[in-house]
Amino acid sequence: MTKMRTVDAAVAILEKEGATEAFGLPGAAINPFYSAMRAHGGIRHTLARHVEGASHMADGYSRAKDGNIGICIGTSGPAGTDMITGLYAAWADSIPMLCITGQAPVAKLHKEDFQAVDIESIAKPVTKLAMTILEPGQVPGAFQKAFQLMRSGRPGPVLLDLPIDVQMAEIEFDIDTYEPLPVEKPRASRKQLEKALDMLTAGERPLIVAGGGIINAGASAQLVDLAELLGIPVIPTLMGWGAIPDDHELMAGMVGLQTSHRYGNENFLRSDFVIGIGNRWANRHTGGLDTYTAGRTFVHIDIEPTQIGRVFSPDFGIASDAGAALDGLLELARERRDAGSLPDYTAWVDECSGRKATLHRKTHFDNVPIKPQRVYEEMNKAFGKDTTYVSTIGLSQIAGAQMLHVFGPRKWINAGQAGPLGWTAPAALGVVRGKPDQTVVALSGDYDFQFMIEELAVGAQFNLPYIHVVVNNSYLGLIRQSQRGFNMEQNVSLAFENINSTDLSATASGYGVDHIKVAEGLGCKAIRVENPEDLPAAFDKAKALLGEFRVPVVVEVILEKITNISMGTEINAVNEFEALAETAEDAPTAILALQA
């Protein structure tokens, strides 16, 4: 056996578990761990400007590719509390992420020592495991258990807290004999899947609701195979968007109160059977449950048993990993196809496709200041099918989900449930780490962008290139829109006359923060667009700057200050505030051209 510090053992374990991408900030109480990373050399570390930013970078890295686990590292006290929002975002969306914090010496934990906080208790509600390791000999086992938990069942984050004296202590440890613990995932039985398939084929207008669990399981190909074999349409959730490409004939649109397609809601409302796989029935997807469930039979398959029945009781529930369930359903469906016993749903598919070709929102506006819908139309033209979009919250994200197109799994990366402002920029940097040399495009409103704008410097320092589209209306747009119900507009304007930007045009003046100057001051490139006709050239220039300088490139679009984006309180009563598409020219980048 070899005698070594616990931190040297921990770093060796990280490499053996395949977690070699770290984001964080050093500090006195975590410096031993940093010394171990330096001595080992197998962990790449990206220095963030804020620990919350580091946590979102680790989260973005985990979401970028199957099997990734990002690491966030910080010192004691406020570093740990700064990670809580990042842990919440990862926990809410079932994302594996490992946070490691330093801590005061074990003997000082009850003495209100400098930067000593009970981070274990604080982090427990938003982690699968939060543990302050009090005994040096527990360090290898704690890391081993952390990786098992992050990968087993419903994935999620873990926080391990290391007192400085525990980090410095020596233990006997042999990395050559270390083995990861087995990953535990429930699997549907053949009998369960036979019943689910019987119920599906008894329906006349069945749908698959594809959740983020399918993407977590790396099972998007199986989903598409099953949909094609059965010949039935698919409704992806926001977290499952991309599991089936938008241009696939069986992609029937997204459903919901906000991030939905008109044709998606209408297709769902005409269904009579729904099988949900790896989804949560989130309230922004369902709206009122009476409307959502009326006249439909439901089967729910989820990896977490307690998720079944949490929102409403399905007619049949199965606890299973999404990939395992899809594999089993495919096997059964092939048997029934070969026996000639599968129903023909061609008419139902054609009906859904007909709505996809007619129920469009208008995107082609020539207004100055620019209407946001036009921005997404031009983004569809500018960025190809290989693009990965990153966004989090606000009218920008909602409108983007209504109008952008996604063509594969992990190409829409979104903090769906937590929706923390400021997540987008650092998460995008983590995605770039996970998808080097691929096209990454972030989408923010001005408020989301300002929350953690300092992290742009990380992209400049470490050459992490991506394009950040900032739609600037100098408003908290989503909150302003929600305040309409209170007949007020209170504390939601970000506009002011910037005394340092007196050279702005009449269109751009009065919008407050000069994002171009800030981005350039942080080492990035930036472009401002005020006329919709200039958007194509701006995106072309952004791509050229990206290739030349290998830093983040900000494209700020000056929007009209007030735009109400489609949303409602029920999926059959979404308010369409803007004109709808009447001709193909009104929505030129729709997946299917408008049919009169």
N, C-alpha and C positions, 0 to 999 in steps of 0.2 A: 504494500500500500504506500501511497505517497502522502506526505504531510503538506498541507497548503492552507492558505487563508480561505475562509468561506466564500469570499467574493471571487476568488480564482476558480473555485469549484462551480459557482453559479454561472460565471461567464462561459466556462467550458460546457455546461449543461445547455445554455442558450444556443450555442453553435450546434450541439448534437441534436437538439430539438428542431433545428432549422429556422430559428428566430435570430436573424443576424442584422436586422435593420432597426436602429434605435434613434430616437428623437428626444432631446431634453436639454437641461441646463445643469452644469455641475454646481456644487455648493459644499460647504465644509462637512456636513454630515453624510454626504454621499461620495466624497472624494476617494475613499478606499475602493469603491466599486469602479470609479473612473480609472483608478490606477490599474485595476485588474483588466479592464477593457484595453488599456494602452499596452499592457504587458502581453496580453493574449493576441491582439491584432485581428481577430476574426469577426468583430462586430463593427459595422459602419455606423458612425454617429453623426447626426445632423443637429447643429446647434440652433435652437429656436430662440426667439426673442421674448417669449412668454410661455410659462409652463402649460397654460391652457392650450396655447397654440401647438405646443409639442404633443399634447394628448390628441388633438384633432389630426395632426400629421400622422401619428401612429394609427389612428382610426382609419384615415384615408388609405394608408398603405395596406392595412388589413383588408379593406374592401376592394382593392384594386385587382386582386388575383386570387384564384382558388388556393387555399392552403396558407396564405400569408398570415403571420401574426406580428403586428407592429409592437414595438417596445417604447414606452415613455419613461424617462428617468428624471428624477428631481430630488432635491434635498429635503430636509425636514420641514415641518410647519407649513408655511403658506404654499410651498411647492405642491404638497399633497392636496391641500384644499383647492388649489388652482386646477388640479386634475379632475375634480368631481364632475364638472360639466362634461368633460370629455368621456369620463366613465359612464355617465348617464346616457350620452348619445350612443355609445357603443352598446351598452346594456339594453337600451330600448329597442335597438334594431338587430339584436342578436349577433354582435360582431366580436370576435375574439381579439383581445388586446391586453398586453401585460404592462401594468404600471409598477414601477419600482421606486420606492422613496427611502431616503435616509431618515434616521431618527436619533434622538438623544440616547445616551447610554442607558442600559436597562435600569441601573440603580437610580437614575434621575427621572424616570417616567412619571413618578408621583410627586415630583417636587417643583412642578411648574418651571422646568428648565427652559432656556432660551430656544424658541422655535420647536418646542415639544408639544405636540397635539395628538390626541387619540384618533389618528387617521383611520385605524381599523374600524372603530365604531361609526365614524362619519361615512366611510365608503361602503359599509356592508349593504345598505339598501340598493345600491346600484352596481353590485358586482356578484359574481358567482362565488368568490372567495375574497375576503379581505383579512389579512393576517399580519400581526406584528410578531416577528420571529424572535423569541426570547432566548432560545438555546442554539448555540452554534451548530450542534449536531443535527438540528432540524432543517437546516438550509437546503441540502440536496433534496430531501423528501418534499419540502414545501414547493420547490420549483417543479419537481416531478409531478406533484399533484396539481399544480396550477395548470400545466400544459394538458393534463388529462381532462380537467374540468372545462378549460376553454374550448376543447375540441369535442367533448361528449355532449349528447343530448342537444338541447337548444344552446348554441354557442353564446359566449359572452365574455366579458372582461374580468380580470383578476388584479388585485393590488397586493403586493408584498412589501412590507415595511421592515427595514433593516436597521436596528440600532447600531451605532458606529462601533461599539465594542464587539458586537456580534460579527460585524463585517471583518474586523481585524483579527478575530480569533482563528486559531489553526485547528484543522480537523484532518482525519485520515480520509482520503477520497481517491477513488480510482475511476476516472472517466471512461476507461476502456471497457469496464464492466457495467457501466450505466446503460439502462434501457428505458425508453419511454414506456409509460403505462398504457395498457390497451384502451382504445377509444370505445366508448359505449354508446350505441345508438339503437333505439327500438326499431324493429322490422315488422311490417304488417304480415299476417299469415295469409296463406292462400285462401282460406275460408273467408276471412274478412274482405279480401279484395274481390272474391267472387260475388259476395253480397253487394259490394259497392258498384261493381260493373252491372249486376242485374238491375239495380235501381237506376243506374244511368241509362241503360238501354230501354228501360220502361218509359222513359221520357220521350216526348215528341220534339222538344226544343231544348236540348241540354247544353250546358256551358261548363268549361273548366275555368275556375278562378285560380290564377297562378300567383303565388305569393313569393316573398323574398326567400323563404326556406328552400325553394327550388334552386335559386342562385347560390345560396350558401352550400347546398349539397353538390354543386357542380353538375346539375341534372337537367340543364336547359335542353340539351339535345334529345334526351328521353321524353321531355314534355312535348316537343315538336313532333317526335315520332309517334307518340300516343295520339295527339290531336289529329295527325294525318291518317293514322290507321283507323281511328273511329270516325273521322270526318266531321268533327264538331269544333265550334269556335272557342277561342280562348280570350278571357278577360284578364290581363295582368293587373296586379295591384301596383301602386307607386313603387314599392320596394321590389316588386317582381318585374318591373318594366324592362324589357329587353330579353326576357326569358324566351319570348317568341319575337322575331323581328317585326317591326311595324309594317313592313311591306309584304308580310306573309298573308295569303288569302284568308287564313283562319284567325288572324289577329283582329278581334272584334271591337277593340277600343277599351279605354280605361273607364272605370265607373267611379262616381263620387260626387261630393258636393263642390269640390274645387278643382283638383287635379284630374279632370275627366274630359272625355270627348263627348260631344252631343250624341254621336252614333253609339258610343259605348253604353251610355245610360239607357238609350232607347232599346238597344239589343238586349241588355240585361232585363229590362222591364217586360220584355216579351218572352223570356225564357220560362220553362216550367221545372227544370232540374238544374242544380248547381253542385258541382263537386269542387270544394276548396282544398288546395294542396299547398301546405307550407305558408298559410296566411293567418292573419289575426282577426279579421273582420273589424278593422279599425273604423272608428266612427266617421272619419272624413271620407271613408270609402262607402259605408253603408247608409249614412244619414239615419232617418227614423227607421227603426227595425220593423214596424208594422208595414211600411211601404216596401222595405227591402225584401222581407220574407213572404209577403202575401202571394199565394198561388204557386209557391215553389217548394220543391223537396230539396233538402240539403244533406250532403255528405261532407264531413270535415276530416281531413287528414293532417295531423301536425305532429312534430317530433316531441312536443311537450304535452303530456297527458292532461295537465290542468288547464291548458289553453282551450281544450275542447269543452264547449258549453260556457265559457267565460262571458261571452257577449250575448249569445243566444243558444238555445239547445238545438243541435242539428238532429235530423231524423236518424243519422247513423254517424258515429265517430270512430276513428282509428288513430291510435298513437303509433306513429311511424316516421322515420326519416323519409323525407320527400323522395330522395333518389331510390331508396329501397322500394317504396310504394310504386313509383313509376315503373321501375324494372318489373315488378310483379304484375302490374296492370298491363304492361306491354306483352308479357308472356301469355296472359289470359286472353287478351284481345287478338293476338295472332292465332291462338287456337280456335277462337270463335270465327275469325275471318276465314280460316281454312275450312271450317265446318259450314260456312255460308250462313251463319246465324247472326251477323251484325246488321242492325238496321241501316237504312240509307238516309242520311241527313242532308242530302244535296240541296233540297228545297230550302231548308232552314239556313244553311250556309249562304245560299244565294240571297236570301232575304236580308241577312246580316250585312253582306257585302253591298247590297243596294243602299242600305242606310249609310255605310261608310263612304259611298260615292255621292251622297246627297246632303247629309247633315253636317255642313261645314261652318266654321266661324270665319268671318272676313279677316284677312291679314294685310291686304294691299291697300294701305292708306298713304297718301302723299302729304299729309299734314306737316307743318313746321310750327312749333316744335314737334318732334317725331312721336307718333303713337307707338306704344310698345309692340303691338302686334306685327308691325313692319320689321322690327328688329329680328324677331324669330323667323319670319319669312326669309330674310336675308341670311341669317345663320344657317338655315336649311340649305340654301344655295351654296354657301361658302365652305361648309364643312362636310366631309364625306362620311360614308358609312362606318369608317374605322374610328370615328371621333368618340371620345369618352367625355360626357358632360358631368360636371360637379356643381351641385347647388344645395341650398338648405331650406330657406324659408322666405316668405314674403310674396308680394304680388309678382315679383320677377320669377320666382320658382313656380308659382301656380300657373301663370300665363305660359311659361316655358314648357311645363308639362302638358298643357293643352295644345301647344302648337309646334314644338320641336319634334324630331323623329329619332328613335333609338333602334339600332339594328343588331343588338346582341347583348348577352349577359355581361354585367359589370361595365356597361357603357353608359349607364345612368347611375351616378353615385350621389346619394341624397341622405341626409340625416332626417329620416322620415318622421319618426315619432317625437323625438325631443325637439328638433328644429331650432338649435341654438344659433342666434345671430352671431356672426363672426366665424362660423365653422368653415365657410366655403374656401377662403384663401389658404389657411393651413392644411385643410383636408386635400385640396388640390395639389399642394406640394408633396404630401404623402403619396398621392396617386401617381405623381410623376416619378417618385422613387420606385413605385411598384410597377410602372409601365414606362420604362425608359425608352426614349425615341418613338413614342406614340403620341398622337394628337390628343391633348387634354385641353378642354375649354371649360372655364368656370363661368358661372352666371350669378350675379349679385345685383341687388338694389344698392343704392348709395349707403343705406344705414348698415346693412350686413357688411358691406365692404369696409366701412369705417371702423367697425368693432375691433378687428385685429389686423389693421392695415400694416402694422409694423412688421408682420411676418413676410411681406414682400421682400424685405432685405435678405431673408433666408434664401429665397429663390435666386436673388442676385449673387449672394456670396457663394452658393454651392452650385450655381448654374443648373437650376431646375426650371426649364422653360415650359410655360403654358400661356394660353391667352385667357385673360380675365375680362369678360364683357360686363361692364357696369352700366346698368340702365338707371340714369340719374333723373329723378323728378323732385329732388330735395324735399321728400316727404317720407314719413313712415306710412307708406301707401296702404298696406293691408290694415293697419290700425285705423287710419283715416276712413277707409271704406267701412270697417266694422262699426265705427262711431256714428255712421249714418242712422243706425237704429236708435241712437240716443239723441238725435237731432243736434249734434255738436261736432265741432272740429277743435279738439283740445290737445295742446302740447304734442302735435304731430308734424309740425313744419320744421325743416332743417335749413330753410332759406335765410340768407342774409347777404348784404353787400360786402364782399371781401375786399378790404382796403388794400390788399397786396395783389389784387388781380383786376386792376382798373382797365386793362387792355382787352377784356373779353368783349365779344360781340353782344349785340342787344339780346340775342336769343339766349346766350349762356350766362349773362350777368345776373346777379341776384340769386344764384343757386348755392352760394355758400362756399363750402370747402372746394379748393382747387385741386381736384384729384390728379391732374396732370403733374402739377408741381410736386405734390407729395410722392407720387409714384417715381418720378425722376429723382427726387431727393433720396429715395431708398434704393437707388441703383437700377431701376427698371426702365423700360421704354413705355411710352404712353401716347395715345392718339385720342383726340376729341372729335366727335361727329355731331353736326347740328342739322344736316339735311339728309332725308332718307336716300336721296340719289347718290350720296357719298358713301353709303355703307359698304357696297361691294369693294370699292377701292380701299377703304379703311381695313377691311378684313384681309385683303390681299397684302397690304402693307404690313399688317400685324404678323402674318405668316412669314414674310420676308425678314422682318426684324427678329422674329423668333429664331430663324435659322442662322442669322448672322451673329447675334449677340448671346444666344443661349441663356436668356433671362426671362422672367415674366413680362408679358406685354399687356398693358391695360388698354382696352378700347372703351372709352366712356362715351355713352350716347345720351345727349340732352333730350329728355322726354318732355312732353306736355306734363304739367304738374298734376293734373287730375285725370285719371283714367280708372273707371270701375271695371274690374275683371269679372268674368262670368263666375257666379257661385250662387248657392242657395242653401236652404235648410232641409230639403228633401231631394232625392235623385230624380223625382218626377216634377220638380218645380225649381229648376236652376234658372236664375235671372240672367238673361242675355242683355247686357247693358248697351252693347255696341251693335251696329248693323251686322246682319248675317250675310254670308256669301250667297249671291244670287247667280253669279256666273263663274266660270272656271278662272277668269282673270281676277276675281275677288280673293281667291285662295290658290295662287299658282303653285304652291309647294305642297298642297294636300297629297296624301299618299295615292288616293284615287281622284282623278280630275272630276270636278263637279259635273254631274249629269242632270240636265234640266228635267 
